[in-house]
Amino acid sequence: MDDISLDFLLAALALLLVLSAFFSMSETAMIAANRHRLRHLAKTGSPGAKRALALLASTEKLLGVILLANNLVNAGAATLTAYLAGRLFGEGELALAGGTLFITFLILVFSEITPKVVAANYADRLAPVVSHALTPLLWLCTPIVWFVNLFVRLLLTLMRLRTKADPAPAMTREELRTLVLEGSRYLASKHHSILVNLFDLEKVTVDDLMAPRSQIEAIDLSDDAQTLREQLATSYHTRVPVFEGQLDNVLGLLHVRQVLSLLSSAELTQEGLRGILRPSYFIPAGTPILTQLQAFQENQQRLGMVVDEYGEILGLVTLEDILEEIIGEFTTTAPSGADDLRRDSEGCLLVPGATPLRVLNRKLGTGFPLDGPKTLNGLLLEHFGDIPETGISLKLHGVVLEVVQVQDKAVKVVKLRPPPRTTAGSQTS
């Protein structure tokens, strides 16, 4: 090699460092690449993405050929550096040590750290590109890699370690949820909100969405005809439960449109209403809303009465309630007072006590717990263990609350000063 010029040897060293950088970059790019994105690109016809997926299907062979080539190149670079050091500075321990430190620095900076940092940041772009070179290299080096992997498998067997058959396991539900949460910048805000809501549906039951028993608008068939006529004429709903005597004695469901022609005539009678009632639909308490959504679809129902284990009515839930939990509130929702959030002159919110805690958390960014009471009134009653007096103030989960009105053994109106959305809620009083 003494006849070879120094320029040629230096160029050869630079080439070896470039090759080492390429293999380091390829290793990181292939491992860090998003396989879901590669599958999408492959479906759109990208040949590089198809090659990358084919290589990742046999990760053991891929890593074997990359590491084999990288180590060969690094060993060659180290040997060539030692020769150059001896040729330039003479044979000696000092020259050999200096050459070792020099090539270590070059490999570390130019062939390891820098290309791997670049590959980690642009893995999805680089993986299809480097796959063009890795595919024929893998084919050429398959016998060598196979021979080396024999010893690798033997060593793993001695260590009682098993390799996974599928290097790309299916994404778990929580991982997918995190992916959706972090992907908000790629989705329209409304679409992102719907996807996030879908992931939370498994934790929500009909108890969380139902209108409580005290707020159910129903018709008592034992009332006189004039009272029935006034109730039907002023009803905001198209379907109204009908009972007789007490709410637990539900007779059926009345479609208001069917009696519009009778309201202005004398034909509206109790027996006439009883004859056009539709069968009641009952829902067991605690039913997940995803299950109930499917049940509504299968039974072609839009409204159901939630009952406990004793058959007593707890509340009422509709198909619209479930859909609103997924896509947000409809602008056509009839005024019920439960979700009315009004501001006073001080800028505080006047909130009905029957407002669900889920609604407050969604609209105001509060952190009220959802595993206990379902409404603001229930939260206050649980905290005090009694009916609070008007004017009492407290702080719960970072939110200042003031009882404004108490009526019928319940808190009717609460003044609420919500915290900033970035404030973490902690309970104090």
Order of alpha helices (4+ residues) and beta strands (2+ residues): alpha-alpha-alpha-alpha-alpha-alpha-alpha-alpha-alpha-alpha-beta-beta-alpha-beta-beta-alpha-alpha-beta-alpha-beta-beta-alpha-beta-beta-alpha-alpha-beta-beta-beta
